[in-house]
């Protein structure tokens, strides 16, 4: 009888652990889904997991490779099916629906004081929804201008610095002056136009999403929100200083033309520097410049990469201990260097490796204090608003198919209908 009872207890224990981290003969196994994709980044992530496992034989972390291109739908299916990984790598602007849906654990009482105090409040705001914190923001990526240094030097234009950046109007004038037959001052890669437009618009005082006293969010496309879209539109359609063919391209698609001398500058995420180092022809001289500034200075929105714990994870304490190890300052530096991004941690940001002039590290690090939560950070329904309303509307505006009035109508009227469904 005693043997049968022990067998039944063992079966119940296994069943209770099947939906999340498992316990095998006293050893806990946690599944960590990483979205690292660049070779150096994957190597840094996997090496840290190996170091953890070597030092913690009773809590093993299993590395699972995910993909940025499908992560939202993949996680939604996994959550609903009870098969979500225990530790989840994602981006802050993808967390709102999962947090409000009860799929992510509130980390407020799980994280150590060291980690909480090391990351600035403005970064924690990107993963705070209601009264809970549902992710640890650990890597961030400012948008910068990657410039053909030889072209700019020969033109005699003023080279901007973080202390004295170009204004948006100055940027437009300079790109027009750099253009000529078959050559353009700038190539905007806007296949995914929403994030770039909204985040850069903070520098011009834009906000777009406004939360009322009742907590509900509405879209208002005001003067500050229009500076960046108007600049891009006029460069492409009026000045002919922006290549019209790259408006529907991704960032990587612009690099061959950039290397061939067709574009003087390309606005890109900071991490694209790795591809440039790997792909640039021998002798090609390039430099990193800060994005233009407006009434908001160098402020721009970011959606940091995040690490979360699934609500269904039965070993949240151990998962949080892994996060603490994974995000210690030296490890955060390793992750940042592997992804060619900036760490959020204040101690990690002090590392000399992130302040080198080589490959533009110093320029990017100088922007860290100006990075704010992306405007759409806590907006429920943002993914649908972005895909169904904002992306097609901005693409048509940038191509010249519609004017600013129609863009405003679609962002506001059509957009608010979408958001209203999530705020009933």
Sine and cosine of phi, psi and omega as CSV:
sin_phi,cos_phi,sin_psi,cos_psi,sin_omega,cos_omega
0.00,0.00,-0.67,0.74,-0.02,-1.00
-0.89,0.45,-0.62,0.78,0.01,-1.00
-0.90,0.44,-0.65,0.76,0.01,-1.00
-0.90,0.43,-0.64,0.77,0.01,-1.00
-0.91,0.42,-0.65,0.76,0.02,-1.00
-0.90,0.43,-0.64,0.76,0.03,-1.00
-0.90,0.44,-0.66,0.75,0.02,-1.00
-0.90,0.44,-0.66,0.75,0.02,-1.00
-0.89,0.45,-0.63,0.78,0.03,-1.00
-0.91,0.42,-0.66,0.75,0.04,-1.00
-0.88,0.47,-0.66,0.75,0.02,-1.00
-0.91,0.42,-0.61,0.79,0.01,-1.00
-0.90,0.43,-0.70,0.71,0.01,-1.00
-0.90,0.43,-0.69,0.73,0.01,-1.00
-0.89,0.46,-0.62,0.79,-0.03,-1.00
-0.93,0.36,-0.33,0.94,-0.04,-1.00
-0.97,-0.25,0.01,1.00,-0.16,-0.99
-0.95,0.31,-0.36,0.93,-0.09,-1.00
-1.00,-0.01,-0.12,0.99,0.00,-1.00
-0.54,-0.84,-0.59,-0.81,0.06,-1.00
-0.84,0.55,0.61,-0.79,-0.09,-1.00
-0.94,-0.34,0.31,-0.95,0.07,-1.00
-0.85,-0.53,0.86,-0.51,-0.07,-1.00
-0.87,-0.49,0.96,-0.27,0.00,-1.00
0.78,0.63,0.72,0.69,0.04,-1.00
1.00,0.00,-0.20,0.98,0.00,-1.00
-0.98,-0.18,0.77,-0.64,0.03,-1.00
-1.00,0.07,0.66,-0.75,0.10,-0.99
-0.87,-0.50,0.83,-0.56,0.02,-1.00
-0.93,-0.38,0.73,-0.69,0.03,-1.00
-1.00,-0.05,0.84,-0.55,-0.02,-1.00
-0.92,-0.39,0.93,-0.36,0.04,-1.00
-1.00,-0.03,0.90,-0.43,0.00,-1.00
-0.97,-0.26,0.57,-0.82,0.05,-1.00
-0.96,-0.28,0.17,0.99,0.06,-1.00
-0.83,0.56,0.66,-0.75,-0.02,-1.00
-0.72,-0.69,-0.47,0.88,0.05,-1.00
-0.96,0.29,0.56,-0.83,-0.13,-0.99
-0.81,0.59,-0.73,0.69,-0.01,-1.00
-0.90,0.43,-0.59,0.81,-0.02,-1.00
-0.94,0.34,-0.71,0.70,0.04,-1.00
-0.86,0.52,-0.69,0.72,0.00,-1.00
-0.88,0.48,-0.68,0.73,0.00,-1.00
-0.90,0.44,-0.69,0.73,0.01,-1.00
-0.89,0.45,-0.75,0.66,-0.06,-1.00
-0.92,0.39,-0.59,0.81,0.01,-1.00
-0.92,0.40,-0.65,0.76,0.03,-1.00
-0.91,0.42,-0.62,0.79,0.06,-1.00
-0.89,0.46,-0.67,0.74,0.02,-1.00
-0.89,0.45,-0.64,0.77,0.01,-1.00
-0.91,0.41,-0.64,0.76,0.06,-1.00
-0.88,0.48,-0.76,0.65,-0.06,-1.00
-0.88,0.47,-0.58,0.81,0.01,-1.00
-0.92,0.40,-0.54,0.84,-0.05,-1.00
-1.00,-0.06,-0.19,0.98,-0.06,-1.00
-0.72,-0.70,0.96,0.27,-0.06,-1.00
-0.90,0.44,-0.36,0.93,-0.03,-1.00
-1.00,0.00,-0.16,0.99,0.03,-1.00
-0.74,-0.67,1.00,-0.07,-0.06,-1.00
-1.00,-0.03,0.71,-0.70,0.07,-1.00
-0.97,-0.26,0.79,-0.61,0.02,-1.00
-0.98,-0.18,0.86,-0.51,-0.02,-1.00
-0.98,0.19,0.80,-0.60,0.03,-1.00
-0.84,-0.54,0.78,-0.62,-0.02,-1.00
-1.00,0.05,0.83,-0.56,0.08,-1.00
-0.93,-0.37,-0.13,-0.99,-0.04,-1.00
-0.65,-0.76,0.72,-0.69,0.03,-1.00
-0.87,0.49,-0.58,0.81,-0.10,-0.99
-0.91,0.41,-0.39,0.92,-0.08,-1.00
-0.79,-0.62,0.18,0.98,-0.21,-0.98
-0.90,0.43,-0.63,0.78,-0.07,-1.00
-0.88,0.47,-0.80,0.60,-0.02,-1.00
-0.91,0.40,-0.61,0.79,0.00,-1.00
-0.89,0.45,-0.70,0.71,0.01,-1.00
-0.92,0.39,-0.65,0.76,0.01,-1.00
-0.86,0.52,-0.71,0.71,0.04,-1.00
-0.89,0.45,-0.67,0.74,-0.01,-1.00
-0.91,0.41,-0.66,0.75,0.02,-1.00
-0.88,0.47,-0.75,0.67,-0.06,-1.00
-0.92,0.38,-0.46,0.89,0.02,-1.00
-1.00,-0.04,0.03,1.00,0.01,-1.00
0.95,0.32,0.40,0.92,-0.06,-1.00
-0.86,-0.51,0.39,0.92,-0.05,-1.00
-0.94,0.35,0.55,-0.84,0.12,-0.99
-0.90,0.44,0.37,-0.93,-0.04,-1.00
-0.97,0.26,-0.66,0.76,-0.01,-1.00
-0.89,-0.45,0.80,-0.60,-0.22,-0.98
-0.85,-0.53,0.83,-0.56,0.09,-1.00
-1.00,-0.07,0.79,-0.61,-0.03,-1.00
-0.40,-0.92,-0.26,-0.96,0.07,-1.00
-0.87,-0.50,0.49,-0.87,-0.11,-0.99
-0.86,0.51,-0.58,0.81,-0.05,-1.00
-0.97,0.22,0.02,1.00,0.06,-1.00
-0.97,-0.24,-0.01,1.00,-0.17,-0.99
-1.00,0.00,-0.40,0.92,-0.19,-0.98
-0.82,0.57,-0.79,0.61,-0.05,-1.00
-0.90,0.43,-0.59,0.81,0.02,-1.00
-0.94,0.35,-0.62,0.78,0.01,-1.00
-0.92,0.40,-0.77,0.64,0.00,-1.00
-0.92,0.39,-0.41,0.91,0.01,-1.00
-0.99,0.15,-0.07,1.00,0.05,-1.00
0.99,0.12,0.26,0.97,-0.06,-1.00
-1.00,0.02,-0.32,0.95,-0.05,-1.00
-0.93,-0.38,0.57,-0.82,0.01,-1.00
-0.98,0.21,0.61,-0.80,0.13,-0.99
-0.96,0.27,0.88,-0.48,-0.09,-1.00
-1.00,0.04,-0.02,1.00,-0.11,-0.99
-0.78,0.63,-0.70,0.72,-0.04,-1.00
-0.99,-0.11,0.09,1.00,-0.08,-1.00
-0.97,-0.24,-0.48,0.88,-0.13,-0.99
-1.00,0.07,0.57,-0.82,0.02,-1.00
-0.95,0.32,0.40,-0.92,-0.02,-1.00
-0.87,0.49,-0.57,0.82,0.00,-1.00
-0.84,0.55,-0.74,0.67,-0.05,-1.00
-0.94,0.35,-0.64,0.77,0.00,-1.00
-0.88,0.47,-0.68,0.73,-0.08,-1.00
-0.98,0.18,-0.39,0.92,-0.06,-1.00
-0.97,0.26,-0.49,0.87,-0.02,-1.00
-0.99,-0.13,0.78,-0.62,-0.07,-1.00
-0.88,0.47,0.43,-0.90,-0.01,-1.00
-0.84,0.54,-0.64,0.77,-0.04,-1.00
-0.88,0.48,-0.51,0.86,0.05,-1.00
-0.97,0.25,-0.64,0.76,0.04,-1.00
-0.89,0.46,-0.48,0.88,0.01,-1.00
-0.88,0.47,-0.42,0.91,-0.02,-1.00
-0.95,0.30,-0.31,0.95,-0.02,-1.00
-0.87,-0.50,0.24,0.97,0.02,-1.00
-0.98,-0.18,0.84,-0.55,0.00,-1.00
-0.76,-0.64,0.89,-0.46,-0.11,-0.99
0.91,0.41,-0.80,-0.60,-0.02,-1.00
-0.98,-0.18,0.09,1.00,-0.08,-1.00
-0.90,-0.43,0.35,-0.93,0.08,-1.00
-0.92,-0.39,0.85,-0.53,-0.19,-0.98
-0.89,-0.46,0.24,0.97,0.08,-1.00
-0.15,-0.99,0.39,-0.92,0.10,-1.00
-0.98,-0.22,0.92,-0.40,0.05,-1.00
-0.97,0.25,0.83,-0.55,-0.10,-0.99
-0.78,-0.63,-0.40,0.92,0.07,-1.00
-0.76,-0.65,0.60,-0.80,-0.01,-1.00
-0.64,-0.77,0.44,-0.90,-0.13,-0.99
-0.70,-0.72,0.97,-0.26,0.10,-0.99
-0.95,0.32,0.39,-0.92,0.14,-0.99
-1.00,-0.03,0.70,-0.72,-0.05,-1.00
-0.73,-0.68,0.14,-0.99,0.12,-0.99
-0.98,-0.19,0.85,-0.52,0.13,-0.99
-1.00,-0.07,0.87,-0.49,-0.16,-0.99
-0.88,-0.48,0.52,-0.85,0.16,-0.99
-0.97,0.25,0.98,-0.20,-0.13,-0.99
-0.89,0.46,-0.61,0.79,0.00,-1.00
-0.90,0.44,-0.70,0.72,0.00,-1.00
-0.87,0.49,-0.74,0.68,-0.02,-1.00
-0.92,0.40,-0.64,0.77,-0.02,-1.00
-0.90,0.43,-0.67,0.74,0.00,-1.00
-0.93,0.36,-0.48,0.88,-0.03,-1.00
-0.96,0.27,-0.41,0.91,-0.01,-1.00
0.99,0.16,0.18,0.98,0.00,-1.00
-0.94,0.33,0.40,-0.91,0.08,-1.00
-0.93,0.37,0.77,-0.64,0.00,-1.00
-1.00,0.05,0.86,-0.52,-0.05,-1.00
-0.97,0.26,0.44,-0.90,0.08,-1.00
-0.76,-0.65,0.23,-0.97,0.07,-1.00
-0.85,0.52,-0.48,0.88,0.02,-1.00
-0.98,0.20,-0.54,0.84,0.00,-1.00
-0.69,-0.72,0.97,0.25,-0.02,-1.00
-0.97,0.24,0.20,-0.98,0.17,-0.99
-0.95,0.30,0.52,-0.86,0.23,-0.97
-0.99,0.14,0.20,-0.98,0.01,-1.00
-0.91,0.41,-0.60,0.80,0.02,-1.00
-0.94,0.34,-0.63,0.78,0.04,-1.00
-0.90,0.43,-0.66,0.75,0.04,-1.00
-0.85,0.52,-0.68,0.73,0.01,-1.00
-0.90,0.44,-0.69,0.73,0.00,-1.00
-0.89,0.45,-0.65,0.76,-0.05,-1.00
-0.93,0.37,-0.68,0.73,0.01,-1.00
-0.90,0.44,-0.56,0.83,0.04,-1.00
-0.92,0.40,-0.66,0.75,0.00,-1.00
-0.93,0.36,-0.44,0.90,-0.01,-1.00
-0.99,0.12,-0.19,0.98,-0.11,-0.99
-1.00,0.06,0.37,-0.93,0.02,-1.00
-0.19,-0.98,-0.14,-0.99,-0.01,-1.00
-0.83,0.56,0.89,-0.45,0.03,-1.00
0.96,0.27,0.09,1.00,-0.01,-1.00
-0.75,-0.66,0.54,-0.84,-0.06,-1.00
-0.76,-0.65,0.57,-0.82,0.04,-1.00
-0.93,0.37,-0.45,0.89,-0.04,-1.00
-0.48,-0.88,0.49,-0.87,0.14,-0.99
-0.82,-0.58,0.93,-0.37,0.03,-1.00
-1.00,0.00,0.91,-0.42,0.09,-1.00
-1.00,0.02,0.99,-0.13,-0.17,-0.99
-0.85,-0.52,0.65,0.76,0.12,-0.99
-0.86,0.51,-0.60,0.80,0.10,-0.99
-0.91,-0.42,1.00,0.08,-0.21,-0.98
-0.99,0.14,-0.29,0.96,-0.21,-0.98
-0.94,0.35,-0.79,0.61,-0.06,-1.00
-0.87,0.50,-0.73,0.68,-0.01,-1.00
-0.87,0.49,-0.69,0.72,-0.04,-1.00
-0.91,0.41,-0.76,0.65,-0.05,-1.00
-0.91,0.41,-0.69,0.72,-0.09,-1.00
-0.94,0.33,-0.63,0.77,0.05,-1.00
-0.95,0.31,-0.43,0.90,-0.02,-1.00
-0.92,0.40,-0.34,0.94,0.06,-1.00
-0.87,0.49,-0.52,0.86,0.00,-1.00
-0.92,0.40,-0.40,0.92,0.00,-1.00
-0.98,-0.20,0.19,0.98,0.01,-1.00
1.00,0.05,0.16,0.99,0.02,-1.00
-0.97,0.25,0.42,-0.91,0.04,-1.00
-0.62,-0.78,-0.64,0.77,0.06,-1.00
0.93,0.37,-0.80,0.60,-0.01,-1.00
-0.99,-0.10,0.78,-0.63,-0.06,-1.00
-0.79,-0.62,0.81,-0.59,-0.03,-1.00
-0.99,-0.14,0.82,-0.57,-0.03,-1.00
-1.00,0.10,0.07,-1.00,0.01,-1.00
-0.85,0.53,-0.44,0.90,0.01,-1.00
-1.00,0.08,0.05,1.00,0.03,-1.00
1.00,0.05,-0.11,0.99,-0.03,-1.00
-1.00,0.10,0.55,-0.83,-0.07,-1.00
-0.97,-0.25,0.69,-0.72,0.11,-0.99
-0.78,-0.63,0.40,-0.92,0.02,-1.00
-0.99,-0.10,0.78,-0.63,0.13,-0.99
-0.72,-0.69,0.91,-0.42,-0.05,-1.00
-1.00,-0.01,1.00,0.01,-0.15,-0.99
-0.98,-0.19,-0.10,-0.99,-0.12,-0.99
-0.82,0.58,-0.74,0.67,-0.02,-1.00
-0.90,0.43,-0.52,0.85,0.02,-1.00
-0.95,0.32,-0.31,0.95,-0.12,-0.99
-1.00,-0.05,-0.23,0.97,-0.09,-1.00
-0.87,0.49,-0.79,0.61,-0.03,-1.00
-0.92,0.40,-0.76,0.65,0.04,-1.00
-0.84,0.54,-0.67,0.74,0.01,-1.00
-0.90,0.44,-0.64,0.77,0.00,-1.00
-0.87,0.48,-0.77,0.64,-0.01,-1.00
-0.88,0.47,-0.72,0.69,-0.01,-1.00
-0.85,0.52,-0.72,0.69,-0.06,-1.00
-0.95,0.32,-0.56,0.83,0.07,-1.00
-0.89,0.46,-0.65,0.76,-0.07,-1.00
-0.99,0.15,-0.55,0.83,-0.17,-0.99
-0.93,-0.37,-0.39,0.92,-0.03,-1.00
-0.96,-0.29,-0.83,0.56,-0.06,-1.00
-0.98,0.18,-0.38,0.92,-0.11,-0.99
0.85,0.52,0.56,0.83,0.02,-1.00
-0.99,-0.16,-0.12,0.99,0.06,-1.00
-0.90,-0.44,0.72,-0.69,-0.02,-1.00
-0.90,0.44,0.85,-0.52,0.01,-1.00
-0.94,0.35,-0.42,0.91,-0.07,-1.00
-0.97,0.25,-0.33,0.94,-0.03,-1.00
-1.00,-0.02,-0.10,0.99,-0.04,-1.00
-0.87,0.49,-0.48,0.88,0.03,-1.00
-0.98,-0.19,0.28,0.96,-0.07,-1.00
-0.97,-0.22,0.34,-0.94,0.18,-0.98
-1.00,0.07,0.18,-0.98,-0.06,-1.00
-0.85,0.52,-0.69,0.72,-0.03,-1.00
-0.90,0.45,-0.50,0.87,-0.04,-1.00
-0.92,0.40,-0.39,0.92,-0.04,-1.00
-1.00,0.10,-0.26,0.97,-0.13,-0.99
-0.91,0.42,-0.67,0.74,0.03,-1.00
-0.85,0.53,-0.69,0.72,0.04,-1.00
-0.92,0.40,-0.57,0.82,0.05,-1.00
-0.90,0.44,-0.73,0.69,0.00,-1.00
-0.92,0.40,-0.50,0.87,-0.03,-1.00
-0.99,0.14,-0.02,1.00,0.05,-1.00
1.00,0.10,0.38,0.93,0.02,-1.00
-1.00,0.06,-0.46,0.89,-0.04,-1.00
-0.80,-0.60,0.69,-0.72,0.03,-1.00
-0.97,0.22,-0.54,0.84,-0.06,-1.00
-0.57,-0.82,0.46,-0.89,0.10,-0.99
-0.70,-0.72,0.86,-0.50,0.11,-0.99
-0.96,0.27,0.85,-0.52,-0.08,-1.00
-0.61,-0.79,0.28,-0.96,0.16,-0.99
-0.93,0.38,0.47,-0.88,-0.10,-1.00
-0.84,0.54,-0.53,0.85,-0.09,-1.00
-0.95,0.31,-0.26,0.97,0.01,-1.00
-0.90,0.43,-0.24,0.97,0.03,-1.00
-0.84,0.54,-0.53,0.85,0.00,-1.00
-0.89,0.46,-0.70,0.71,0.01,-1.00
-0.90,0.45,-0.60,0.80,-0.01,-1.00
-0.91,0.41,-0.68,0.73,0.04,-1.00
-0.87,0.50,-0.65,0.76,-0.05,-1.00
-0.96,0.26,-0.54,0.84,-0.20,-0.98
-0.95,-0.31,-0.31,0.95,-0.09,-1.00
-0.89,0.46,0.65,-0.76,0.05,-1.00
-0.88,0.47,0.45,-0.89,0.02,-1.00
-0.86,0.52,0.77,-0.64,0.02,-1.00
1.00,0.01,-0.07,1.00,0.01,-1.00
-0.95,0.30,0.84,-0.54,-0.09,-1.00
-0.98,-0.19,0.90,-0.44,-0.03,-1.00
-0.76,-0.65,0.31,-0.95,0.03,-1.00
-0.52,-0.86,0.34,-0.94,0.00,-1.00
-0.98,-0.20,0.79,-0.61,0.03,-1.00
-0.87,-0.49,0.49,-0.87,0.07,-1.00
-0.93,0.36,0.49,-0.87,0.10,-1.00
-0.90,0.43,0.39,-0.92,0.02,-1.00
-0.86,0.51,0.36,-0.93,-0.03,-1.00
-0.86,-0.51,0.44,-0.90,0.06,-1.00
-0.76,-0.65,-0.57,-0.82,-0.02,-1.00
-0.90,0.44,-0.37,0.93,0.04,-1.00
-1.00,-0.03,0.18,0.98,-0.02,-1.00
0.92,0.38,-0.62,-0.79,-0.02,-1.00
-1.00,0.08,0.11,0.99,-0.02,-1.00
-0.83,0.56,0.72,-0.69,0.15,-0.99
-0.52,-0.85,0.42,-0.91,-0.02,-1.00
-1.00,0.10,0.55,-0.83,0.09,-1.00
-0.70,-0.71,0.47,-0.89,0.12,-0.99
-0.88,-0.47,1.00,-0.05,-0.13,-0.99
-0.88,0.48,0.41,-0.91,0.22,-0.98
-0.94,0.34,0.56,-0.83,-0.14,-0.99
-0.73,-0.68,0.35,-0.94,0.16,-0.99
-0.82,-0.57,0.81,-0.59,-0.03,-1.00
-0.82,-0.57,0.21,-0.98,0.08,-1.00
-0.87,-0.50,0.74,-0.67,0.00,-1.00
-0.91,0.40,0.63,-0.78,0.04,-1.00
-0.87,0.49,-0.54,0.84,-0.02,-1.00
-0.98,0.20,-0.12,0.99,0.00,-1.00
-0.89,0.46,0.85,-0.53,-0.03,-1.00
-0.99,0.16,-0.08,1.00,-0.05,-1.00
-0.79,-0.61,0.86,0.51,-0.07,-1.00
-0.90,0.43,-0.60,0.80,-0.01,-1.00
-0.87,0.49,-0.72,0.70,0.00,-1.00
-0.93,0.37,-0.60,0.80,0.04,-1.00
-0.89,0.45,-0.65,0.76,0.03,-1.00
-0.92,0.40,-0.57,0.82,0.05,-1.00
-0.91,0.41,-0.59,0.81,0.08,-1.00
-0.91,0.42,-0.67,0.74,0.04,-1.00
-0.86,0.51,-0.65,0.76,0.01,-1.00
-0.88,0.47,-0.68,0.73,0.04,-1.00
-0.92,0.40,-0.74,0.67,-0.08,-1.00
-0.87,0.50,-0.53,0.85,-0.11,-0.99
-0.94,-0.35,0.40,0.92,0.18,-0.98
-0.88,0.47,0.51,-0.86,-0.09,-1.00
-0.74,0.67,-0.75,0.66,0.00,-1.00
-0.89,0.46,-0.58,0.82,0.01,-1.00
-0.95,0.30,-0.58,0.81,0.05,-1.00
-0.90,0.43,-0.59,0.81,0.07,-1.00
-0.90,0.44,-0.69,0.73,0.01,-1.00
-0.87,0.49,-0.67,0.74,0.02,-1.00
-0.91,0.41,-0.65,0.76,0.00,-1.00
-0.91,0.42,-0.70,0.72,0.02,-1.00
-0.91,0.41,-0.60,0.80,0.01,-1.00
-0.92,0.40,-0.55,0.83,-0.01,-1.00
-0.99,-0.15,-0.02,1.00,-0.04,-1.00
0.83,0.55,0.63,0.78,0.02,-1.00
-0.86,-0.50,-0.13,-0.99,0.05,-1.00
-0.95,-0.30,0.64,-0.77,0.12,-0.99
-0.97,0.23,0.42,-0.91,0.09,-1.00
-0.99,0.11,-0.46,0.89,-0.08,-1.00
-0.91,0.41,0.70,-0.71,-0.04,-1.00
-0.92,0.39,-0.59,0.81,0.02,-1.00
-0.93,0.36,-0.68,0.73,0.01,-1.00
-0.89,0.45,-0.61,0.80,-0.03,-1.00
-0.90,0.43,-0.31,0.95,0.01,-1.00
-0.99,0.17,-0.18,0.98,-0.10,-0.99
-0.88,0.48,0.75,-0.66,-0.03,-1.00
-0.84,0.55,-0.48,0.88,-0.02,-1.00
-0.89,0.46,-0.39,0.92,-0.02,-1.00
-1.00,-0.05,0.04,1.00,-0.03,-1.00
-0.88,-0.48,0.28,0.96,0.04,-1.00
-0.97,0.24,0.55,-0.83,0.10,-1.00
-0.96,0.26,-0.45,0.89,0.01,-1.00
-0.85,0.53,0.74,-0.68,0.04,-1.00
0.88,0.47,0.32,0.95,0.12,-0.99
0.97,0.26,0.26,0.97,-0.03,-1.00
-0.86,0.52,-0.68,0.73,-0.08,-1.00
-0.89,0.45,-0.63,0.78,0.01,-1.00
-0.90,0.43,-0.70,0.72,0.01,-1.00
-0.90,0.44,-0.69,0.72,-0.01,-1.00
-0.90,0.44,-0.53,0.85,0.04,-1.00
-0.91,0.41,-0.34,0.94,-0.01,-1.00
-1.00,0.03,-0.19,0.98,-0.14,-0.99
-0.83,0.56,-0.65,0.76,-0.03,-1.00
-0.95,0.32,-0.16,0.99,-0.02,-1.00
-0.98,-0.19,0.02,1.00,-0.07,-1.00
-1.00,0.08,0.77,-0.64,-0.05,-1.00
-0.83,-0.56,0.28,-0.96,0.05,-1.00
-0.84,0.54,0.68,-0.73,0.05,-1.00
-0.85,0.53,0.58,-0.82,-0.07,-1.00
-0.82,0.58,-0.54,0.84,-0.08,-1.00
-1.00,0.00,0.15,0.99,-0.21,-0.98
-0.77,0.64,-0.74,0.67,-0.10,-1.00
-0.95,-0.32,0.30,0.95,-0.07,-1.00
-1.00,0.06,0.89,-0.46,0.07,-1.00
-0.95,0.32,0.69,-0.73,-0.02,-1.00
1.00,0.03,0.04,1.00,-0.02,-1.00
-0.84,0.54,-0.70,0.71,-0.01,-1.00
-0.83,0.55,-0.66,0.75,0.01,-1.00
-0.95,0.33,-0.66,0.75,0.04,-1.00
-0.86,0.51,-0.68,0.73,-0.01,-1.00
-0.90,0.44,-0.75,0.67,-0.11,-0.99
-0.96,0.29,-0.65,0.76,-0.15,-0.99
-1.00,-0.06,-0.42,0.91,-0.09,-1.00
-0.89,-0.45,-0.88,0.47,-0.19,-0.98
-0.94,0.35,-0.69,0.73,-0.04,-1.00
-0.87,0.49,-0.81,0.58,0.00,-1.00
-0.90,0.43,-0.58,0.81,-0.01,-1.00
-0.91,0.42,-0.72,0.70,0.00,-1.00
-0.93,0.37,-0.63,0.78,0.03,-1.00
-0.87,0.49,-0.67,0.74,0.00,-1.00
-0.94,0.34,-0.60,0.80,0.02,-1.00
-0.92,0.40,-0.72,0.69,-0.02,-1.00
-0.90,0.43,-0.51,0.86,0.02,-1.00
-0.98,0.18,-0.19,0.98,-0.02,-1.00
1.00,-0.04,0.08,1.00,-0.05,-1.00
-0.96,0.30,-0.50,0.87,0.04,-1.00
-0.74,-0.67,0.30,-0.95,0.02,-1.00
-0.99,-0.12,-0.01,-1.00,-0.06,-1.00
-0.91,0.41,-0.54,0.84,-0.01,-1.00
-0.92,0.40,-0.69,0.73,0.02,-1.00
-0.93,0.36,-0.59,0.81,0.08,-1.00
-0.86,0.50,-0.72,0.70,0.00,-1.00
-0.89,0.46,-0.69,0.73,-0.01,-1.00
-0.87,0.50,-0.70,0.71,-0.06,-1.00
-0.94,0.34,-0.67,0.74,0.03,-1.00
-0.89,0.45,-0.65,0.76,-0.06,-1.00
-0.99,0.12,-0.87,0.49,-0.12,-0.99
-0.93,0.37,-0.83,0.56,0.00,-1.00
-0.91,0.41,-0.63,0.77,-0.03,-1.00
-0.91,0.41,-0.67,0.74,-0.02,-1.00
-0.93,0.37,-0.47,0.88,0.09,-1.00
-0.90,0.43,-0.63,0.77,0.04,-1.00
-0.92,0.40,-0.76,0.65,-0.05,-1.00
-0.90,0.44,-0.53,0.85,-0.03,-1.00
-0.87,0.49,-0.55,0.83,-0.02,-1.00
-0.91,0.42,-0.45,0.89,-0.03,-1.00
-1.00,-0.01,-0.06,1.00,-0.12,-0.99
-0.84,-0.55,0.37,0.93,-0.01,-1.00
-0.95,0.31,0.00,0.00,0.00,0.00
